[in-house]
Amino acid sequence: MKLSVFVPATIANIGPGFDVLGLAISGLGDVFHFDFSSDVTTVKVSGTDKSLVPIASDKNAAAMALSCLTSKPCAIEIERKIPISAGLGSSAAACVAGAIAGAEYLNITDEKVILGAALNAQASLTGYQLDNIAPCFYGGVTLVHNVHPIDILHPSWVDCFCLGIYVPSFKYDINYSRALLPNELNNAKWVQQMAHMGGVLIGLQKGDAEILRRSLVDDFAEPQRSSIIPCFYDARKIAIENGALNFNISGSGPTCFSFFESENEARRVTSLVMAELKHECNVYICRISSKGANVIDLSTI
């Protein structure tokens, strides 16, 4: 049995939704090829950051997720485009791909079993978080209502916004980024954080740019994590003054993202921001993807 799986890059948190909100993005993702006729599990990698991907079966995220469902050996080939340690869900994508491959091999259709396999593999890498796994698997916008037991909600959203994503060339480990987080937040700030998260959901649901503009505020993680992203506040100032609805950190960073009301505006403002940044950076102009991970027919590509 052979199969190929496409998995999209994702943005977690979406501003104030720490560890619970996420969305899938269009035009950026990895392709995983699985060959179950092999007598031994092997991993080959090509593309973006290939040298950073572990190829040992007990260290590779896709192989680990696959092993959560079956011990059948499998030759895995990975075509990478999602950068590693960038805050775009690269490890979650690999875990989802491996879980989907295992489910296809065993004819498992229970989504919670598949998500559970991906989560168990992810836990050994970065902890028990579903904020990237959920949108990678389902597409669109997702809200992690609970991890144990798995409970994913699917807020509605209007496809009227464009995203500008800034991916720096430098990297840092998610565990380092998590170590920067405060141990607590006072009640008033937590209340405001919850209000902002509700506003993000309503803004996306209604396609209301002004609500999004007021709500994409993170007073929990960003004040700490922004300190290790060069020119963060200068770039944010330029982005927002020139029409971006926001300038937030994607997941644990260092990637940042902005919402825009049009693609032309996204291209204009991201160019201005790029001119301000003092480090190399790739920019992606994309939208929220309604499609999540899926088994693909390579003959149609």
Phi, psi and omega in degrees: 000131176234144175205157178234143184232129172262135178231131182276155169291159184220157172245125178258158179080314184047055181085251187278354187273055186306121176066006181233327181263145176202161176214152176266145180246151182275153169080000180221121181186174180247154175242130180244131177250131182238130179236105184276006176275354181289151178269352181213149179279123178229158179226126173239142186228139172224162175096205187302129175056031185300329182289346182267355184268121177297138179253354174291136186297335180270002179239339182280130187299318180295316179295323179295316179294319177301318182291343176290342181247327182210148177266005181297127177300152183205136173270123184245130174238133187240127173254106190262138169229338180282123179293147180275148177054043181241351183088026180240019172075034183295318180290322177297320179299317179295319179295319178295318180299313180296321180293320179294320179298316179297321180293321178296319181296322184262002183060040176273129180244351180290112184299326182289330175292317180295312178298324179296321178294317178297318180296318181296322177291317180298325184300324181283349181260308185227356181113175183277078176236139178248004188292335171265322182300315185298308179292330176297318182286313188265334191081177178067212178252135181229151177235119178280102181282330178198151177260319178233100000282161181295127180215107183248129176256156186235084179299143177284156180208148180264129183278071182233000182248148175253153179245137169248123185242125183254114184248104180292159179282337180277160183226157165212156186285143180299327179294325175294317180296321179291329180294341180280346186292145177292152179284339181204164177222137184293160188304317183298319180290323178293321177299315179295323178299316178295321178296318178298318181296319176299321179295322177300315181296317180292319179298318178291321181295320183268349187067036185261107183295323183292321176295318178299317181302318182283338191258338183281066182233129180236108179262006181260295187271321188296322179302330179274312186288333180296337182293341181252012175248108183304137175064021184304307185287328174296316179295318179299316182300314180296316181299309185289321179295338183254010171122352176292143178285338184196173170209099186235164176277135177274118181057231180273358180084181005275000177300142175238163181213157176224147169266144178225159180273350177205160179291321179299318178295320179299316181292320180295312186286321179296329176294320178295319180294318180301324180292336181274329185294141183260013178225158178298143185205138172260143180243135175241132174253120187207188178227172171293132180267127178284346184254130177264204181299144181203149173286130186246151175262105185298337181291344181265356184265000000 
